Amino acid sequence: MRAKLYSLSLSHPSHAARLMLERKGIEYELVDELPGFHPLQLRLAGFRGGTVPALRIDGRRVQGSRRISRALDELRSDPPLFPADPERRAEVVEAERWGEQVLQPVPRRIFRWGASHSQAVRRWIVADVVGWPAPGVLARAQAPLAWRFARMVGADDATVRADVADLPSLLDRVDELIAAGTIGRGEPNAADFQIGTAVRVLLAYEDLRVAIEGRPAAELALRLQPSFPEPIPAALPAEWLAFARG
């Protein structure tokens, strides 16, 4: 069984899908799309939506990390991404849902806000992530596109400031799931990958790392995904980061 995974190097759901494929032992080809151009590239590849991760496997096209986790368990049951015990399975399913619907959008909004407000973040994307020449010139040219992508996910000042303020409670929830054994056990499940990759992105931010290091959530994230493109340059206003100083 072979697969083709369409991804973005900065997309935590894409990394979740990649890690699940590796957990299953499924060979795959990784197609790293260009940030900002990926919606068009995905449509040209035959996908209806313009979001990653997108997976082509066994004649199927699947988009979204939660859909991918279920498709992979259907196609190859061992090792499982969901427990067989009904009660434990329900806990993992709920944790995965929370990870996708509540936690996953937070680093995405913070990143797109930073890209739309900071020349340094855009320059880092152009130079260190994409590897294009003349990063200063291209970073300035990409500003309108960055603003458009921020608006697409509601990454305005009020929302992102609230995301940053809520970060300690979100991390507390991850630590609680680890303490309960829902995630963080020896054999990673779908919720581990969904949640751990989101925390791993947050650890990559120069602005946020100090508030996350030392938590069980950070240990889980680094164990699942030791490397990630980093550091993401600081861009958040200092007054938004009072919790980190505390």
Secondary structure, 3 states (H helix, E strand, C coil): CEEEEEECCCCHHHHHHHHHHHHHCCEEEEEECCCCCHHHHHHHCCCCCCCCCEEEECCEEEECHHHHHHHHHHHCCCCCCCCCCHHHHHHHHHHHHHHHHHHCHHHHHHHHHHHHHCHHHHHHHHHHHHCCCCHHHHHHHCHHHHHHHHHHCCCCHHHHHHHHHHHHHHHHHHHHHHHCCCCCCCCCCHHHHHHHHHHHHHHHECCCHHHHCCCHHHHHHHHHCCCCCCCECCCCCHHHHHHHHC
